[in-house]
Amino acid sequence: MRFRLMTPLRMSYEYSYAKAFPFDKMVDGMMNAEMIDDTIEIIMEGIRGRKRINLIINDRAGSNAPMIAQQIAKRLQEVINI
């Protein structure tokens, strides 16, 4: 199971790149709040199905991929009670 978080919906590649650059912090309006919950739902579906999960996060998804990954990891810990 492989999925990618890329350019926000209804936002062009060029605009998202310009808005996110230099990709060193979260930028208001870049990441849809539902993206984390949707991602957790997909991950949980993969876990239940015993699937290998590959998640690729692009900086353009919210302007800082490592920070997005941290948010996803924190939420996943809450959901599975680690």
PyMOL Python script that loads the backbone (N, CA, C, O; Angstrom):
from pymol import cmd

cmd.read_pdbstr("""\
ATOM      1  N   MET A   1       0.860  -1.156   0.000  1.00  0.00           N
ATOM      2  CA  MET A   1       0.000   0.000   0.000  1.00  0.00           C
ATOM      3  C   MET A   1       0.914   1.228   0.000  1.00  0.00           C
ATOM      4  O   MET A   1       1.720   1.412   0.912  1.00  0.00           O
ATOM      5  N   ARG A   2       0.780   2.051  -1.013  1.00  0.00           N
ATOM      6  CA  ARG A   2       1.637   3.221  -1.138  1.00  0.00           C
ATOM      7  C   ARG A   2       0.769   4.444  -1.423  1.00  0.00           C
ATOM      8  O   ARG A   2      -0.108   4.409  -2.286  1.00  0.00           O
ATOM      9  N   PHE A   3       1.025   5.517  -0.692  1.00  0.00           N
ATOM     10  CA  PHE A   3       0.322   6.754  -1.001  1.00  0.00           C
ATOM     11  C   PHE A   3       1.206   7.945  -0.691  1.00  0.00           C
ATOM     12  O   PHE A   3       2.164   7.855   0.076  1.00  0.00           O
ATOM     13  N   ARG A   4       0.855   9.069  -1.312  1.00  0.00           N
ATOM     14  CA  ARG A   4       1.675  10.279  -1.202  1.00  0.00           C
ATOM     15  C   ARG A   4       0.819  11.470  -0.814  1.00  0.00           C
ATOM     16  O   ARG A   4      -0.315  11.624  -1.268  1.00  0.00           O
ATOM     17  N   LEU A   5       1.385  12.300   0.031  1.00  0.00           N
ATOM     18  CA  LEU A   5       0.775  13.582   0.356  1.00  0.00           C
ATOM     19  C   LEU A   5       1.548  14.618  -0.445  1.00  0.00           C
ATOM     20  O   LEU A   5       2.746  14.816  -0.241  1.00  0.00           O
ATOM     21  N   MET A   6       0.852  15.268  -1.350  1.00  0.00           N
ATOM     22  CA  MET A   6       1.522  16.156  -2.283  1.00  0.00           C
ATOM     23  C   MET A   6       0.939  17.564  -2.206  1.00  0.00           C
ATOM     24  O   MET A   6       0.719  18.101  -1.120  1.00  0.00           O
ATOM     25  N   THR A   7       0.699  18.140  -3.351  1.00  0.00           N
ATOM     26  CA  THR A   7       0.155  19.483  -3.456  1.00  0.00           C
ATOM     27  C   THR A   7      -1.275  19.510  -2.932  1.00  0.00           C
ATOM     28  O   THR A   7      -2.062  18.628  -3.275  1.00  0.00           O
ATOM     29  N   PRO A   8      -1.636  20.500  -2.107  1.00  0.00           N
ATOM     30  CA  PRO A   8      -3.011  20.587  -1.594  1.00  0.00           C
ATOM     31  C   PRO A   8      -4.040  20.650  -2.728  1.00  0.00           C
ATOM     32  O   PRO A   8      -3.755  21.121  -3.829  1.00  0.00           O
ATOM     33  N   LEU A   9      -5.233  20.163  -2.423  1.00  0.00           N
ATOM     34  CA  LEU A   9      -6.322  20.202  -3.408  1.00  0.00           C
ATOM     35  C   LEU A   9      -6.595  21.634  -3.865  1.00  0.00           C
ATOM     36  O   LEU A   9      -6.525  22.582  -3.083  1.00  0.00           O
ATOM     37  N   ARG A  10      -6.898  21.756  -5.122  1.00  0.00           N
ATOM     38  CA  ARG A  10      -7.249  23.050  -5.731  1.00  0.00           C
ATOM     39  C   ARG A  10      -6.140  24.103  -5.592  1.00  0.00           C
ATOM     40  O   ARG A  10      -6.415  25.302  -5.561  1.00  0.00           O
ATOM     41  N   MET A  11      -4.894  23.646  -5.509  1.00  0.00           N
ATOM     42  CA  MET A  11      -3.768  24.573  -5.448  1.00  0.00           C
ATOM     43  C   MET A  11      -2.747  24.114  -6.492  1.00  0.00           C
ATOM     44  O   MET A  11      -2.358  22.946  -6.506  1.00  0.00           O
ATOM     45  N   SER A  12      -2.324  25.005  -7.344  1.00  0.00           N
ATOM     46  CA  SER A  12      -1.389  24.615  -8.393  1.00  0.00           C
ATOM     47  C   SER A  12      -0.018  24.291  -7.806  1.00  0.00           C
ATOM     48  O   SER A  12       0.344  24.753  -6.724  1.00  0.00           O
ATOM     49  N   TYR A  13       0.720  23.495  -8.545  1.00  0.00           N
ATOM     50  CA  TYR A  13       2.080  23.152  -8.130  1.00  0.00           C
ATOM     51  C   TYR A  13       2.903  24.419  -7.918  1.00  0.00           C
ATOM     52  O   TYR A  13       3.575  24.568  -6.898  1.00  0.00           O
ATOM     53  N   GLU A  14       2.845  25.322  -8.882  1.00  0.00           N
ATOM     54  CA  GLU A  14       3.654  26.541  -8.819  1.00  0.00           C
ATOM     55  C   GLU A  14       3.304  27.389  -7.600  1.00  0.00           C
ATOM     56  O   GLU A  14       4.190  27.894  -6.911  1.00  0.00           O
ATOM     57  N   TYR A  15       2.010  27.542  -7.341  1.00  0.00           N
ATOM     58  CA  TYR A  15       1.575  28.353  -6.209  1.00  0.00           C
ATOM     59  C   TYR A  15       1.977  27.696  -4.894  1.00  0.00           C
ATOM     60  O   TYR A  15       2.467  28.367  -3.986  1.00  0.00           O
ATOM     61  N   SER A  16       1.769  26.385  -4.793  1.00  0.00           N
ATOM     62  CA  SER A  16       2.108  25.686  -3.549  1.00  0.00           C
ATOM     63  C   SER A  16       3.608  25.736  -3.281  1.00  0.00           C
ATOM     64  O   SER A  16       4.031  25.888  -2.136  1.00  0.00           O
ATOM     65  N   TYR A  17       4.402  25.609  -4.323  1.00  0.00           N
ATOM     66  CA  TYR A  17       5.854  25.687  -4.160  1.00  0.00           C
ATOM     67  C   TYR A  17       6.255  27.076  -3.663  1.00  0.00           C
ATOM     68  O   TYR A  17       7.018  27.204  -2.706  1.00  0.00           O
ATOM     69  N   ALA A  18       5.741  28.099  -4.313  1.00  0.00           N
ATOM     70  CA  ALA A  18       6.089  29.477  -3.929  1.00  0.00           C
ATOM     71  C   ALA A  18       5.628  29.787  -2.506  1.00  0.00           C
ATOM     72  O   ALA A  18       6.332  30.462  -1.754  1.00  0.00           O
ATOM     73  N   LYS A  19       4.467  29.301  -2.145  1.00  0.00           N
ATOM     74  CA  LYS A  19       3.930  29.572  -0.808  1.00  0.00           C
ATOM     75  C   LYS A  19       4.716  28.822   0.271  1.00  0.00           C
ATOM     76  O   LYS A  19       4.918  29.355   1.362  1.00  0.00           O
ATOM     77  N   ALA A  20       5.156  27.608  -0.015  1.00  0.00           N
ATOM     78  CA  ALA A  20       5.847  26.774   0.964  1.00  0.00           C
ATOM     79  C   ALA A  20       7.338  27.084   1.099  1.00  0.00           C
ATOM     80  O   ALA A  20       7.925  26.878   2.162  1.00  0.00           O
ATOM     81  N   PHE A  21       7.938  27.571   0.037  1.00  0.00           N
ATOM     82  CA  PHE A  21       9.385  27.819   0.042  1.00  0.00           C
ATOM     83  C   PHE A  21       9.743  28.794   1.151  1.00  0.00           C
ATOM     84  O   PHE A  21       9.047  29.801   1.283  1.00  0.00           O
ATOM     85  N   PRO A  22      10.757  28.577   1.944  1.00  0.00           N
ATOM     86  CA  PRO A  22      11.861  27.614   1.825  1.00  0.00           C
ATOM     87  C   PRO A  22      11.643  26.303   2.582  1.00  0.00           C
ATOM     88  O   PRO A  22      12.616  25.629   2.922  1.00  0.00           O
ATOM     89  N   PHE A  23      10.412  25.933   2.850  1.00  0.00           N
ATOM     90  CA  PHE A  23      10.053  24.630   3.433  1.00  0.00           C
ATOM     91  C   PHE A  23      10.616  24.433   4.841  1.00  0.00           C
ATOM     92  O   PHE A  23      10.937  23.306   5.219  1.00  0.00           O
ATOM     93  N   ASP A  24      10.740  25.486   5.607  1.00  0.00           N
ATOM     94  CA  ASP A  24      11.353  25.380   6.934  1.00  0.00           C
ATOM     95  C   ASP A  24      10.366  25.536   8.089  1.00  0.00           C
ATOM     96  O   ASP A  24      10.764  25.497   9.253  1.00  0.00           O
ATOM     97  N   LYS A  25       9.078  25.711   7.772  1.00  0.00           N
ATOM     98  CA  LYS A  25       8.066  25.850   8.814  1.00  0.00           C
ATOM     99  C   LYS A  25       6.701  25.547   8.208  1.00  0.00           C
ATOM    100  O   LYS A  25       6.552  25.511   6.986  1.00  0.00           O
ATOM    101  N   MET A  26       5.717  25.333   9.055  1.00  0.00           N
ATOM    102  CA  MET A  26       4.360  25.137   8.575  1.00  0.00           C
ATOM    103  C   MET A  26       3.817  26.498   8.149  1.00  0.00           C
ATOM    104  O   MET A  26       4.083  27.507   8.802  1.00  0.00           O
ATOM    105  N   VAL A  27       3.069  26.527   7.073  1.00  0.00           N
ATOM    106  CA  VAL A  27       2.500  27.760   6.544  1.00  0.00           C
ATOM    107  C   VAL A  27       0.982  27.656   6.630  1.00  0.00           C
ATOM    108  O   VAL A  27       0.384  26.704   6.129  1.00  0.00           O
ATOM    109  N   ASP A  28       0.366  28.649   7.274  1.00  0.00           N
ATOM    110  CA  ASP A  28      -1.091  28.664   7.384  1.00  0.00           C
ATOM    111  C   ASP A  28      -1.739  28.570   6.011  1.00  0.00           C
ATOM    112  O   ASP A  28      -1.306  29.219   5.059  1.00  0.00           O
ATOM    113  N   GLY A  29      -2.776  27.759   5.924  1.00  0.00           N
ATOM    114  CA  GLY A  29      -3.521  27.628   4.683  1.00  0.00           C
ATOM    115  C   GLY A  29      -2.974  26.599   3.719  1.00  0.00           C
ATOM    116  O   GLY A  29      -3.584  26.342   2.681  1.00  0.00           O
ATOM    117  N   MET A  30      -1.831  26.001   4.041  1.00  0.00           N
ATOM    118  CA  MET A  30      -1.262  25.001   3.130  1.00  0.00           C
ATOM    119  C   MET A  30      -1.878  23.624   3.361  1.00  0.00           C
ATOM    120  O   MET A  30      -2.277  22.952   2.410  1.00  0.00           O
ATOM    121  N   MET A  31      -1.955  23.212   4.608  1.00  0.00           N
ATOM    122  CA  MET A  31      -2.391  21.856   4.907  1.00  0.00           C
ATOM    123  C   MET A  31      -3.839  21.855   5.373  1.00  0.00           C
ATOM    124  O   MET A  31      -4.206  22.573   6.303  1.00  0.00           O
ATOM    125  N   ASN A  32      -4.637  21.056   4.727  1.00  0.00           N
ATOM    126  CA  ASN A  32      -6.021  20.870   5.123  1.00  0.00           C
ATOM    127  C   ASN A  32      -6.029  20.064   6.423  1.00  0.00           C
ATOM    128  O   ASN A  32      -5.383  19.019   6.503  1.00  0.00           O
ATOM    129  N   ALA A  33      -6.738  20.527   7.418  1.00  0.00           N
ATOM    130  CA  ALA A  33      -6.765  19.856   8.718  1.00  0.00           C
ATOM    131  C   ALA A  33      -7.233  18.408   8.613  1.00  0.00           C
ATOM    132  O   ALA A  33      -6.835  17.572   9.424  1.00  0.00           O
ATOM    133  N   GLU A  34      -8.050  18.108   7.652  1.00  0.00           N
ATOM    134  CA  GLU A  34      -8.561  16.747   7.482  1.00  0.00           C
ATOM    135  C   GLU A  34      -7.515  15.796   6.910  1.00  0.00           C
ATOM    136  O   GLU A  34      -7.691  14.578   6.956  1.00  0.00           O
ATOM    137  N   MET A  35      -6.431  16.344   6.371  1.00  0.00           N
ATOM    138  CA  MET A  35      -5.411  15.503   5.751  1.00  0.00           C
ATOM    139  C   MET A  35      -4.815  14.516   6.764  1.00  0.00           C
ATOM    140  O   MET A  35      -4.575  13.357   6.425  1.00  0.00           O
ATOM    141  N   ILE A  36      -4.577  14.958   7.986  1.00  0.00           N
ATOM    142  CA  ILE A  36      -4.003  14.074   9.007  1.00  0.00           C
ATOM    143  C   ILE A  36      -4.985  12.942   9.326  1.00  0.00           C
ATOM    144  O   ILE A  36      -4.598  11.774   9.358  1.00  0.00           O
ATOM    145  N   ASP A  37      -6.241  13.286   9.559  1.00  0.00           N
ATOM    146  CA  ASP A  37      -7.240  12.258   9.870  1.00  0.00           C
ATOM    147  C   ASP A  37      -7.426  11.284   8.712  1.00  0.00           C
ATOM    148  O   ASP A  37      -7.535  10.077   8.926  1.00  0.00           O
ATOM    149  N   ASP A  38      -7.461  11.800   7.493  1.00  0.00           N
ATOM    150  CA  ASP A  38      -7.590  10.927   6.321  1.00  0.00           C
ATOM    151  C   ASP A  38      -6.389   9.992   6.206  1.00  0.00           C
ATOM    152  O   ASP A  38      -6.537   8.814   5.879  1.00  0.00           O
ATOM    153  N   THR A  39      -5.215  10.523   6.475  1.00  0.00           N
ATOM    154  CA  THR A  39      -3.995   9.722   6.408  1.00  0.00           C
ATOM    155  C   THR A  39      -4.032   8.615   7.466  1.00  0.00           C
ATOM    156  O   THR A  39      -3.679   7.470   7.183  1.00  0.00           O
ATOM    157  N   ILE A  40      -4.457   8.956   8.673  1.00  0.00           N
ATOM    158  CA  ILE A  40      -4.568   7.959   9.743  1.00  0.00           C
ATOM    159  C   ILE A  40      -5.565   6.880   9.357  1.00  0.00           C
ATOM    160  O   ILE A  40      -5.324   5.697   9.600  1.00  0.00           O
ATOM    161  N   GLU A  41      -6.664   7.269   8.768  1.00  0.00           N
ATOM    162  CA  GLU A  41      -7.675   6.298   8.335  1.00  0.00           C
ATOM    163  C   GLU A  41      -7.085   5.322   7.316  1.00  0.00           C
ATOM    164  O   GLU A  41      -7.331   4.119   7.401  1.00  0.00           O
ATOM    165  N   ILE A  42      -6.316   5.824   6.363  1.00  0.00           N
ATOM    166  CA  ILE A  42      -5.693   4.960   5.352  1.00  0.00           C
ATOM    167  C   ILE A  42      -4.657   4.046   6.002  1.00  0.00           C
ATOM    168  O   ILE A  42      -4.579   2.863   5.673  1.00  0.00           O
ATOM    169  N   ILE A  43      -3.865   4.588   6.918  1.00  0.00           N
ATOM    170  CA  ILE A  43      -2.857   3.777   7.610  1.00  0.00           C
ATOM    171  C   ILE A  43      -3.539   2.661   8.408  1.00  0.00           C
ATOM    172  O   ILE A  43      -3.105   1.510   8.360  1.00  0.00           O
ATOM    173  N   MET A  44      -4.587   2.993   9.128  1.00  0.00           N
ATOM    174  CA  MET A  44      -5.291   1.993   9.926  1.00  0.00           C
ATOM    175  C   MET A  44      -5.905   0.907   9.040  1.00  0.00           C
ATOM    176  O   MET A  44      -5.919  -0.268   9.409  1.00  0.00           O
ATOM    177  N   GLU A  45      -6.404   1.297   7.889  1.00  0.00           N
ATOM    178  CA  GLU A  45      -6.931   0.314   6.936  1.00  0.00           C
ATOM    179  C   GLU A  45      -5.821  -0.645   6.511  1.00  0.00           C
ATOM    180  O   GLU A  45      -6.033  -1.855   6.427  1.00  0.00           O
ATOM    181  N   GLY A  46      -4.643  -0.099   6.248  1.00  0.00           N
ATOM    182  CA  GLY A  46      -3.504  -0.941   5.886  1.00  0.00           C
ATOM    183  C   GLY A  46      -3.082  -1.861   7.010  1.00  0.00           C
ATOM    184  O   GLY A  46      -2.769  -3.028   6.776  1.00  0.00           O
ATOM    185  N   ILE A  47      -3.070  -1.343   8.235  1.00  0.00           N
ATOM    186  CA  ILE A  47      -2.712  -2.168   9.393  1.00  0.00           C
ATOM    187  C   ILE A  47      -3.703  -3.314   9.560  1.00  0.00           C
ATOM    188  O   ILE A  47      -3.311  -4.465   9.751  1.00  0.00           O
ATOM    189  N   ARG A  48      -4.990  -2.987   9.485  1.00  0.00           N
ATOM    190  CA  ARG A  48      -6.015  -4.033   9.626  1.00  0.00           C
ATOM    191  C   ARG A  48      -5.877  -5.095   8.535  1.00  0.00           C
ATOM    192  O   ARG A  48      -6.124  -6.277   8.776  1.00  0.00           O
ATOM    193  N   GLY A  49      -5.489  -4.675   7.362  1.00  0.00           N
ATOM    194  CA  GLY A  49      -5.323  -5.609   6.253  1.00  0.00           C
ATOM    195  C   GLY A  49      -3.941  -6.229   6.187  1.00  0.00           C
ATOM    196  O   GLY A  49      -3.615  -6.944   5.240  1.00  0.00           O
ATOM    197  N   ARG A  50      -3.124  -5.949   7.205  1.00  0.00           N
ATOM    198  CA  ARG A  50      -1.758  -6.476   7.274  1.00  0.00           C
ATOM    199  C   ARG A  50      -0.956  -6.130   6.018  1.00  0.00           C
ATOM    200  O   ARG A  50      -0.219  -6.960   5.486  1.00  0.00           O
ATOM    201  N   LYS A  51      -1.113  -4.914   5.568  1.00  0.00           N
ATOM    202  CA  LYS A  51      -0.416  -4.437   4.372  1.00  0.00           C
ATOM    203  C   LYS A  51       0.832  -3.657   4.767  1.00  0.00           C
ATOM    204  O   LYS A  51       0.863  -3.004   5.810  1.00  0.00           O
ATOM    205  N   ARG A  52       1.835  -3.728   3.944  1.00  0.00           N
ATOM    206  CA  ARG A  52       3.007  -2.877   4.101  1.00  0.00           C
ATOM    207  C   ARG A  52       2.607  -1.487   3.632  1.00  0.00           C
ATOM    208  O   ARG A  52       1.976  -1.341   2.585  1.00  0.00           O
ATOM    209  N   ILE A  53       2.965  -0.477   4.390  1.00  0.00           N
ATOM    210  CA  ILE A  53       2.539   0.885   4.087  1.00  0.00           C
ATOM    211  C   ILE A  53       3.753   1.752   3.784  1.00  0.00           C
ATOM    212  O   ILE A  53       4.703   1.810   4.565  1.00  0.00           O
ATOM    213  N   ASN A  54       3.707   2.418   2.651  1.00  0.00           N
ATOM    214  CA  ASN A  54       4.721   3.393   2.280  1.00  0.00           C
ATOM    215  C   ASN A  54       4.036   4.741   2.138  1.00  0.00           C
ATOM    216  O   ASN A  54       3.168   4.917   1.284  1.00  0.00           O
ATOM    217  N   LEU A  55       4.424   5.682   2.968  1.00  0.00           N
ATOM    218  CA  LEU A  55       3.852   7.021   2.931  1.00  0.00           C
ATOM    219  C   LEU A  55       4.944   7.993   2.518  1.00  0.00           C
ATOM    220  O   LEU A  55       5.993   8.073   3.157  1.00  0.00           O
ATOM    221  N   ILE A  56       4.695   8.716   1.466  1.00  0.00           N
ATOM    222  CA  ILE A  56       5.632   9.731   0.982  1.00  0.00           C
ATOM    223  C   ILE A  56       4.993  11.085   1.222  1.00  0.00           C
ATOM    224  O   ILE A  56       3.866  11.334   0.794  1.00  0.00           O
ATOM    225  N   ILE A  57       5.713  11.954   1.903  1.00  0.00           N
ATOM    226  CA  ILE A  57       5.194  13.285   2.220  1.00  0.00           C
ATOM    227  C   ILE A  57       6.060  14.313   1.520  1.00  0.00           C
ATOM    228  O   ILE A  57       7.275  14.357   1.711  1.00  0.00           O
ATOM    229  N   ASN A  58       5.425  15.134   0.711  1.00  0.00           N
ATOM    230  CA  ASN A  58       6.138  16.197   0.018  1.00  0.00           C
ATOM    231  C   ASN A  58       5.998  17.492   0.810  1.00  0.00           C
ATOM    232  O   ASN A  58       4.955  17.744   1.414  1.00  0.00           O
ATOM    233  N   ASP A  59       7.036  18.307   0.808  1.00  0.00           N
ATOM    234  CA  ASP A  59       6.983  19.588   1.507  1.00  0.00           C
ATOM    235  C   ASP A  59       5.778  20.423   1.076  1.00  0.00           C
ATOM    236  O   ASP A  59       5.219  21.160   1.888  1.00  0.00           O
ATOM    237  N   ARG A  60       5.378  20.319  -0.170  1.00  0.00           N
ATOM    238  CA  ARG A  60       4.260  21.127  -0.663  1.00  0.00           C
ATOM    239  C   ARG A  60       2.933  20.764  -0.009  1.00  0.00           C
ATOM    240  O   ARG A  60       1.982  21.542  -0.086  1.00  0.00           O
ATOM    241  N   ALA A  61       2.844  19.611   0.628  1.00  0.00           N
ATOM    242  CA  ALA A  61       1.586  19.209   1.278  1.00  0.00           C
ATOM    243  C   ALA A  61       1.234  20.129   2.438  1.00  0.00           C
ATOM    244  O   ALA A  61       0.054  20.300   2.747  1.00  0.00           O
ATOM    245  N   GLY A  62       2.221  20.719   3.079  1.00  0.00           N
ATOM    246  CA  GLY A  62       1.950  21.600   4.211  1.00  0.00           C
ATOM    247  C   GLY A  62       3.107  22.520   4.496  1.00  0.00           C
ATOM    248  O   GLY A  62       3.079  23.292   5.454  1.00  0.00           O
ATOM    249  N   SER A  63       4.105  22.440   3.683  1.00  0.00           N
ATOM    250  CA  SER A  63       5.295  23.281   3.650  1.00  0.00           C
ATOM    251  C   SER A  63       6.468  22.770   4.468  1.00  0.00           C
ATOM    252  O   SER A  63       7.530  23.391   4.448  1.00  0.00           O
ATOM    253  N   ASN A  64       6.319  21.651   5.196  1.00  0.00           N
ATOM    254  CA  ASN A  64       7.451  21.065   5.894  1.00  0.00           C
ATOM    255  C   ASN A  64       7.149  19.595   6.156  1.00  0.00           C
ATOM    256  O   ASN A  64       6.432  19.259   7.098  1.00  0.00           O
ATOM    257  N   ALA A  65       7.701  18.723   5.318  1.00  0.00           N
ATOM    258  CA  ALA A  65       7.406  17.290   5.400  1.00  0.00           C
ATOM    259  C   ALA A  65       7.743  16.676   6.755  1.00  0.00           C
ATOM    260  O   ALA A  65       6.936  15.901   7.267  1.00  0.00           O
ATOM    261  N   PRO A  66       8.899  16.982   7.370  1.00  0.00           N
ATOM    262  CA  PRO A  66       9.175  16.380   8.678  1.00  0.00           C
ATOM    263  C   PRO A  66       8.149  16.769   9.747  1.00  0.00           C
ATOM    264  O   PRO A  66       7.798  15.944  10.591  1.00  0.00           O
ATOM    265  N   MET A  67       7.673  17.996   9.719  1.00  0.00           N
ATOM    266  CA  MET A  67       6.664  18.418  10.695  1.00  0.00           C
ATOM    267  C   MET A  67       5.324  17.739  10.436  1.00  0.00           C
ATOM    268  O   MET A  67       4.597  17.418  11.377  1.00  0.00           O
ATOM    269  N   ILE A  68       5.000  17.522   9.184  1.00  0.00           N
ATOM    270  CA  ILE A  68       3.776  16.799   8.846  1.00  0.00           C
ATOM    271  C   ILE A  68       3.892  15.362   9.342  1.00  0.00           C
ATOM    272  O   ILE A  68       2.945  14.826   9.916  1.00  0.00           O
ATOM    273  N   ALA A  69       5.045  14.736   9.124  1.00  0.00           N
ATOM    274  CA  ALA A  69       5.269  13.360   9.585  1.00  0.00           C
ATOM    275  C   ALA A  69       5.137  13.271  11.104  1.00  0.00           C
ATOM    276  O   ALA A  69       4.591  12.295  11.619  1.00  0.00           O
ATOM    277  N   GLN A  70       5.624  14.264  11.816  1.00  0.00           N
ATOM    278  CA  GLN A  70       5.499  14.281  13.278  1.00  0.00           C
ATOM    279  C   GLN A  70       4.031  14.354  13.695  1.00  0.00           C
ATOM    280  O   GLN A  70       3.618  13.677  14.637  1.00  0.00           O
ATOM    281  N   GLN A  71       3.254  15.162  13.008  1.00  0.00           N
ATOM    282  CA  GLN A  71       1.830  15.271  13.329  1.00  0.00           C
ATOM    283  C   GLN A  71       1.116  13.939  13.088  1.00  0.00           C
ATOM    284  O   GLN A  71       0.271  13.519  13.879  1.00  0.00           O
ATOM    285  N   ILE A  72       1.471  13.290  11.987  1.00  0.00           N
ATOM    286  CA  ILE A  72       0.861  11.996  11.670  1.00  0.00           C
ATOM    287  C   ILE A  72       1.262  10.963  12.718  1.00  0.00           C
ATOM    288  O   ILE A  72       0.415  10.204  13.188  1.00  0.00           O
ATOM    289  N   ALA A  73       2.534  10.923  13.089  1.00  0.00           N
ATOM    290  CA  ALA A  73       3.012   9.963  14.088  1.00  0.00           C
ATOM    291  C   ALA A  73       2.327  10.189  15.433  1.00  0.00           C
ATOM    292  O   ALA A  73       1.921   9.234  16.094  1.00  0.00           O
ATOM    293  N   LYS A  74       2.201  11.439  15.832  1.00  0.00           N
ATOM    294  CA  LYS A  74       1.542  11.746  17.111  1.00  0.00           C
ATOM    295  C   LYS A  74       0.089  11.280  17.098  1.00  0.00           C
ATOM    296  O   LYS A  74      -0.386  10.654  18.045  1.00  0.00           O
ATOM    297  N   ARG A  75      -0.597  11.592  16.020  1.00  0.00           N
ATOM    298  CA  ARG A  75      -2.017  11.192  15.910  1.00  0.00           C
ATOM    299  C   ARG A  75      -2.153   9.680  15.867  1.00  0.00           C
ATOM    300  O   ARG A  75      -3.073   9.126  16.469  1.00  0.00           O
ATOM    301  N   LEU A  76      -1.244   8.999  15.158  1.00  0.00           N
ATOM    302  CA  LEU A  76      -1.281   7.540  15.078  1.00  0.00           C
ATOM    303  C   LEU A  76      -1.048   6.934  16.458  1.00  0.00           C
ATOM    304  O   LEU A  76      -1.704   5.955  16.812  1.00  0.00           O
ATOM    305  N   GLN A  77      -0.141   7.486  17.233  1.00  0.00           N
ATOM    306  CA  GLN A  77       0.084   6.998  18.592  1.00  0.00           C
ATOM    307  C   GLN A  77      -1.187   7.130  19.426  1.00  0.00           C
ATOM    308  O   GLN A  77      -1.519   6.231  20.199  1.00  0.00           O
ATOM    309  N   GLU A  78      -1.889   8.234  19.273  1.00  0.00           N
ATOM    310  CA  GLU A  78      -3.140   8.429  20.008  1.00  0.00           C
ATOM    311  C   GLU A  78      -4.189   7.400  19.607  1.00  0.00           C
ATOM    312  O   GLU A  78      -4.913   6.872  20.451  1.00  0.00           O
ATOM    313  N   VAL A  79      -4.261   7.126  18.326  1.00  0.00           N
ATOM    314  CA  VAL A  79      -5.294   6.211  17.821  1.00  0.00           C
ATOM    315  C   VAL A  79      -5.020   4.771  18.260  1.00  0.00           C
ATOM    316  O   VAL A  79      -5.951   4.050  18.616  1.00  0.00           O
ATOM    317  N   ILE A  80      -3.753   4.344  18.238  1.00  0.00           N
ATOM    318  CA  ILE A  80      -3.472   2.953  18.588  1.00  0.00           C
ATOM    319  C   ILE A  80      -2.967   2.805  20.023  1.00  0.00           C
ATOM    320  O   ILE A  80      -2.558   1.720  20.437  1.00  0.00           O
ATOM    321  N   ASN A  81      -2.998   3.906  20.776  1.00  0.00           N
ATOM    322  CA  ASN A  81      -2.665   3.877  22.206  1.00  0.00           C
ATOM    323  C   ASN A  81      -1.281   3.339  22.512  1.00  0.00           C
ATOM    324  O   ASN A  81      -1.131   2.443  23.343  1.00  0.00           O
ATOM    325  N   ILE A  82      -0.285   3.870  21.856  1.00  0.00           N
ATOM    326  CA  ILE A  82       1.105   3.477  22.154  1.00  0.00           C
ATOM    327  C   ILE A  82       1.612   4.338  23.269  1.00  0.00           C
ATOM    328  O   ILE A  82       2.759   4.190  23.691  1.00  0.00           O
TER     329      ILE A  82
END
""", "prot")
cmd.dss("prot")
cmd.show_as("cartoon", "prot")
cmd.util.cbc("prot")
cmd.orient("prot")
